[in-house]
């Protein structure tokens, strides 16, 4: 797993710092305050830190925190519709997420998932972001999913096909998808103000010579 993460940390700054890319757009979302349990201390802090770091290297940043399903879909739609005018696109999400039937879903703050069947209707599919990136045909896309934490809703489910953590996603041409841990694994939220994964990622974004 360490090798997997190291590769991501080495590649992401290259994409972000590429001097030949002029117009750069990022959508950053952090969900911490879940209304039906499972609140997380770090994602909003992580999103704020990532947004600041990306702005410092020339990105126009669209930042959202503690969004419900409607707000999350609107943010992704706005990002996708704007992206075609840029050369680099970055999507960062920190919060609860899960895989279901081989697809990854981000959990909005108002979700109350009593059954596994609600996932497709009450969450937001990560493929929504990939579809917009594929259609925009920008030179470089980076998708960062810091969403591999334990799912607080699944304890009462009779789960059969849904696995732990996030599933591997197929990246569009010219895209990199980075996870907080290897697909299928669960990551720690960390003890400080930022999660372990984002803390390490910030180090490489802020200091590309590291």
C-alpha positions in Angstrom: 0.0 0.0 0.0 2.8 2.4 0.8 4.2 1.9 -2.7 0.8 2.6 -4.2 0.5 5.9 -2.3 4.0 7.0 -3.1 3.3 6.6 -6.8 0.3 8.9 -6.4 2.2 11.4 -4.4 4.9 11.6 -7.1 2.5 11.9 -10.0 -0.1 14.3 -8.7 2.3 17.2 -8.2 3.7 16.7 -11.7 0.1 17.1 -13.1 -0.6 20.1 -10.8 2.7 21.9 -11.3 3.1 21.3 -15.1 4.3 24.7 -16.3 2.9 24.2 -19.8 -0.7 24.2 -18.4 -2.2 27.7 -18.1 -5.8 27.3 -17.2 -6.5 25.1 -14.2 -9.8 24.4 -12.5 -10.5 22.4 -9.3 -13.6 21.3 -7.5 -13.0 20.6 -3.8 -15.7 19.1 -1.6 -15.4 18.3 2.1 -18.2 16.7 4.2 -17.7 16.4 7.9 -21.1 17.1 9.6 -23.3 14.1 8.8 -26.8 14.6 10.2 -27.6 11.0 10.9 -24.4 9.9 12.5 -20.8 9.2 11.5 -19.5 12.8 11.6 -15.9 13.2 10.7 -13.4 15.7 12.2 -11.1 16.2 9.3 -12.7 16.4 5.8 -13.7 20.1 5.9 -10.2 21.0 7.2 -8.8 18.8 4.5 -10.8 20.5 1.8 -9.9 24.0 3.0 -6.2 23.1 3.1 -6.3 21.5 -0.4 -8.2 24.5 -1.8 -5.6 26.9 -0.5 -2.7 24.8 -1.8 -4.3 24.5 -5.3 -4.9 28.3 -5.4 -1.3 28.9 -4.5 -0.2 27.0 -7.7 -2.6 28.8 -10.0 -5.9 26.9 -9.8 -9.3 28.5 -9.9 -11.0 26.6 -7.1 -14.7 25.9 -6.5 -14.9 24.9 -2.9 -17.9 23.4 -1.0 -18.3 22.0 2.4 -21.0 20.0 4.2 -23.2 19.6 1.1 -26.4 17.6 0.7 -27.2 15.5 -2.3 -28.7 18.4 -4.3 -25.9 20.8 -3.6 -23.3 18.1 -4.4 -24.9 17.4 -7.8 -25.2 21.1 -8.6 -21.5 21.6 -7.7 -20.4 18.8 -10.0 -22.7 19.9 -12.8 -21.3 23.5 -12.6 -17.7 22.1 -12.5 -18.4 19.8 -15.5 -20.0 22.5 -17.6 -17.1 24.9 -17.0 -14.3 22.4 -17.4 -14.0 22.4 -21.2 -12.4 25.8 -21.1 -9.5 24.6 -19.0 -6.3 22.5 -19.6 -6.2 20.8 -16.2 -9.1 19.7 -14.0 -8.8 18.4 -10.4 -11.6 16.9 -8.4 -11.0 16.4 -4.6 -13.5 14.8 -2.2 -13.1 14.1 1.5 -15.9 12.5 3.5 -17.8 9.3 3.7 -17.9 7.1 0.6 -18.6 3.5 -0.3 -18.7 1.1 -3.1 -21.9 -0.6 -4.3 -22.2 -3.0 -7.2 -18.7 -2.1 -8.4 -19.4 1.7 -8.4 -18.2 4.3 -5.9 -20.6 6.7 -4.2 -20.0 9.9 -2.2 -22.3 10.3 0.8 -24.1 13.6 1.3 -24.5 15.0 4.8 -28.3 14.4 5.0 -28.2 10.7 3.9 -30.0 8.3 6.2 -29.2 5.0 4.6 -31.4 2.4 6.3 -30.9 -0.1 3.6 -28.3 -0.8 0.9 -31.0 -0.3 -1.8 -31.0 3.5 -0.9 -27.4 4.0 -2.0 -28.1 4.6 -5.7 -30.9 7.1 -5.0 -29.6 9.0 -1.9 -25.8 9.2 -2.7 -23.8 10.7 -5.6 -21.9 8.4 -8.0 -18.3 9.3 -8.5 -18.8 8.3 -12.2 -20.8 11.6 -12.5 -17.4 13.4 -12.2 -15.7 11.0 -14.6 -18.4 11.5 -17.2 -17.9 15.3 -17.2 -14.2 15.0 -17.3 -14.4 12.6 -20.3 -16.7 14.9 -22.2 -14.6 18.0 -21.5 -11.5 16.5 -23.1 -9.0 18.6 -21.1 -5.4 17.7 -21.2 -5.0 16.4 -17.6 -7.6 15.3 -15.1 -6.8 14.3 -11.5 -9.5 12.7 -9.2 -8.5 12.5 -5.5 -10.9 10.4 -3.3 -10.1 10.7 0.4 -13.3 8.7 1.1 -12.2 5.3 2.2 -13.3 5.6 5.9 -15.6 3.1 7.7 -19.2 3.5 6.6 -21.4 4.2 9.7 -24.6 3.1 8.0 -23.6 -0.4 6.9 -23.6 -2.0 10.4 -27.3 -2.6 10.3 -27.3 -3.9 6.7 -27.4 -7.4 5.4 -24.6 -6.8 2.9 -23.7 -9.3 0.3 -22.1 -7.7 -2.8 -20.9 -4.4 -1.4 -17.2 -4.4 -0.5 -15.1 -2.4 1.9 -13.5 1.0 1.0 -13.8 2.1 -2.6 -13.7 0.2 -5.9 -11.2 0.6 -8.6 -12.5 3.1 -11.2 -11.6 3.3 -14.9 -10.0 6.6 -15.6 -10.7 8.6 -18.8 -7.8 9.2 -21.1 -5.3 11.6 -19.6 -6.6 11.1 -16.1 -5.3 9.9 -12.8 -7.5 8.6 -10.0 -5.9 8.6 -6.5 -7.3 7.0 -3.4 -6.5 7.4 0.3 -5.6 3.7 0.4 -5.6 0.8 -2.0 -9.0 -0.1 -3.5 -11.1 -2.3 -1.2 -9.2 -1.1 1.9 -10.4 1.3 4.7 -8.2 4.3 5.7 -7.8 6.1 9.0 -9.1 9.7 9.5 -6.0 10.6 11.5 -5.5 12.3 14.9 -4.6 15.8 13.8 -6.5 18.6 12.0 -6.0 16.9 8.7 -6.4 13.3 7.6 -3.2 11.2 7.1 -3.6 11.0 3.3 -4.3 14.7 2.8 -1.5 15.7 5.2 1.0 13.7 3.0 -0.5 15.0 -0.2 -0.3 18.7 0.9 3.4 18.2 1.6 4.0 17.1 -2.0 1.8 19.8 -3.5 3.3 22.6 -1.5 6.9 21.5 -2.0 7.3 19.7 -5.4 11.0 19.2 -4.7 10.2 16.9 -1.7 
